[in-house]
């Protein structure tokens, strides 16, 4: 026989749910956010929501959906256009953090993507040009001895973000080369 819970039983159930939510939140913080957030000096992310990269990705996805519904090209079209649009957007969604010991490359569309580079192992950082959706048309290549990283394209960073990033890298005495035309004309490497 079903009975209606009393007010006290409902209150206790609500407290139990809130306790579980707090526990889940704490566990998430421990597992996903790790201890690096305790010693972050600076994050260089720009506007991760409203930027040209995300706008282009949304336009591509909407174009794919519209083509699917109005032109009826088949299911294969939808399963090709949308993943390609998402992949192109993800490859432009990098941002950077500097801790006391590390340079961390992150991706705002893939939250678990983190690449850590020890600052004392970095021999040079190159700021390269790109012809893609970034307003500054710049990317970062990290060099450690004879190992070169891929070119991390950060479409969300604006000129002030790049300048702060360059300033903080210079403070850590990391050699920098700026090859990106748009950056070369607007930002400078601080003199020590």
C-alpha positions in Angstrom: 0.0 0.0 0.0 1.4 3.4 -1.0 1.3 6.2 1.5 2.1 9.8 1.1 5.4 10.8 2.7 5.2 13.1 5.7 6.7 16.6 5.7 9.6 15.4 7.8 10.3 12.5 5.5 10.3 14.8 2.4 12.7 17.2 4.3 15.0 14.3 5.2 15.0 13.1 1.6 15.9 16.6 0.4 18.8 16.9 2.8 20.0 13.5 1.6 19.9 14.6 -2.0 21.8 17.8 -1.2 24.4 15.9 0.7 24.9 13.6 -2.3 25.2 16.5 -4.7 27.8 18.1 -2.5 29.7 14.8 -2.4 29.5 14.4 -6.1 30.7 18.0 -6.7 33.7 17.4 -4.3 34.6 14.2 -6.0 34.4 15.9 -9.4 36.7 18.6 -8.2 39.2 16.1 -6.9 39.2 13.9 -10.0 38.9 16.4 -12.9 40.4 19.6 -11.7 43.4 18.0 -9.9 45.8 19.9 -7.8 47.1 22.2 -10.5 44.4 24.8 -9.8 46.0 25.5 -6.5 49.2 26.9 -8.1 48.0 28.5 -11.3 49.7 31.8 -12.0 47.7 32.8 -15.1 45.2 31.5 -17.6 45.3 32.8 -21.2 41.9 31.8 -22.6 40.3 34.8 -24.1 36.6 34.6 -24.7 35.8 30.8 -24.8 32.1 31.3 -25.6 31.8 34.2 -28.1 34.5 33.9 -30.7 34.9 33.4 -34.4 35.8 29.7 -34.0 32.6 28.8 -32.2 30.5 30.9 -34.5 32.0 29.2 -37.6 31.5 25.7 -36.0 27.8 26.5 -35.3 27.3 27.8 -38.9 28.9 24.6 -40.3 26.7 22.4 -38.1 23.6 24.3 -39.0 24.5 24.2 -42.7 24.9 20.4 -42.4 21.6 20.0 -40.7 19.8 22.3 -43.2 21.4 20.4 -46.1 20.2 17.1 -44.6 16.6 18.2 -44.2 16.2 20.3 -47.4 18.4 18.5 -49.9 18.0 15.0 -48.6 21.6 13.9 -49.5 21.4 10.9 -47.2 22.5 9.9 -43.8 26.1 9.6 -44.7 26.2 13.4 -45.5 25.0 14.2 -42.0 27.5 11.9 -40.4 30.3 13.4 -42.3 29.6 17.2 -42.2 28.7 17.5 -38.5 31.8 15.6 -37.2 34.1 17.5 -39.6 32.6 20.8 -38.4 33.1 19.8 -34.8 36.6 18.5 -35.5 37.6 21.8 -37.2 36.2 23.7 -34.2 38.0 21.5 -31.7 41.4 22.0 -33.4 41.1 25.8 -32.9 40.0 25.7 -29.3 43.3 25.6 -27.4 44.2 27.8 -24.5 47.1 28.0 -22.1 47.9 28.1 -18.4 51.2 28.8 -16.6 51.8 27.4 -13.2 55.0 27.8 -11.2 56.5 24.8 -12.9 54.5 24.0 -16.0 53.0 25.3 -19.2 49.7 23.6 -19.6 47.9 23.4 -23.0 44.2 22.9 -22.7 41.2 22.7 -25.0 37.9 24.3 -23.9 35.8 21.9 -26.0 37.5 18.8 -24.6 37.8 19.5 -20.9 39.9 16.4 -20.1 42.6 17.4 -22.7 45.7 18.6 -20.8 49.3 18.6 -22.0 51.9 19.6 -19.4 55.3 21.0 -20.4 57.8 21.6 -17.7 59.0 25.2 -18.0 62.6 24.3 -17.4 62.5 21.8 -20.4 61.2 24.3 -22.9 64.0 25.5 -25.2 61.9 27.8 -27.3 58.3 28.8 -28.1 57.3 29.9 -31.6 54.3 32.0 -32.4 53.3 30.9 -35.9 50.8 32.3 -38.3 47.7 30.5 -39.4 45.1 31.2 -42.1 42.2 30.0 -40.1 39.4 31.4 -38.0 41.4 33.2 -35.3 41.1 36.9 -35.1 44.8 37.1 -34.5 45.8 34.3 -36.9 48.3 32.9 -34.5 49.3 29.5 -33.1 51.9 28.2 -30.6 54.6 25.6 -31.2 56.5 24.4 -28.1 60.0 23.2 -28.6 61.9 21.0 -26.1 65.3 20.2 -27.4 64.8 18.4 -30.7 61.1 17.7 -30.0 58.5 20.0 -31.5 54.8 20.0 -30.5 52.0 20.4 -32.9 50.8 23.9 -33.6 48.3 24.8 -31.0 45.8 27.2 -32.5 44.0 29.4 -30.0 41.2 31.2 -31.8 39.7 32.5 -28.6 42.8 34.6 -27.7 42.8 38.3 -28.6 45.8 40.6 -28.9 45.8 41.5 -25.1 45.8 37.8 -24.2 48.7 37.1 -26.5 50.6 40.0 -25.0 50.1 38.8 -21.4 51.1 35.3 -22.5 54.3 36.6 -24.1 55.1 38.8 -21.1 54.8 35.9 -18.6 56.8 33.5 -20.8 59.5 36.2 -21.0 59.5 36.5 -17.2 60.2 32.7 -17.1 63.2 33.3 -19.4 61.8 31.2 -22.3 63.2 32.2 -25.7 60.4 33.4 -28.0 60.1 33.8 -31.7 57.1 35.6 -33.2 56.4 34.7 -36.8 52.6 35.5 -36.9 52.2 38.6 -39.0 49.3 40.0 -37.0 51.1 39.5 -33.7 54.5 40.7 -34.9 53.0 44.1 -35.7 51.1 44.6 -32.5 52.8 42.9 -29.6 56.4 42.9 -28.5 58.8 40.8 -26.4 59.7 42.6 -23.2 63.4 43.4 -22.8 65.0 41.9 -19.6 
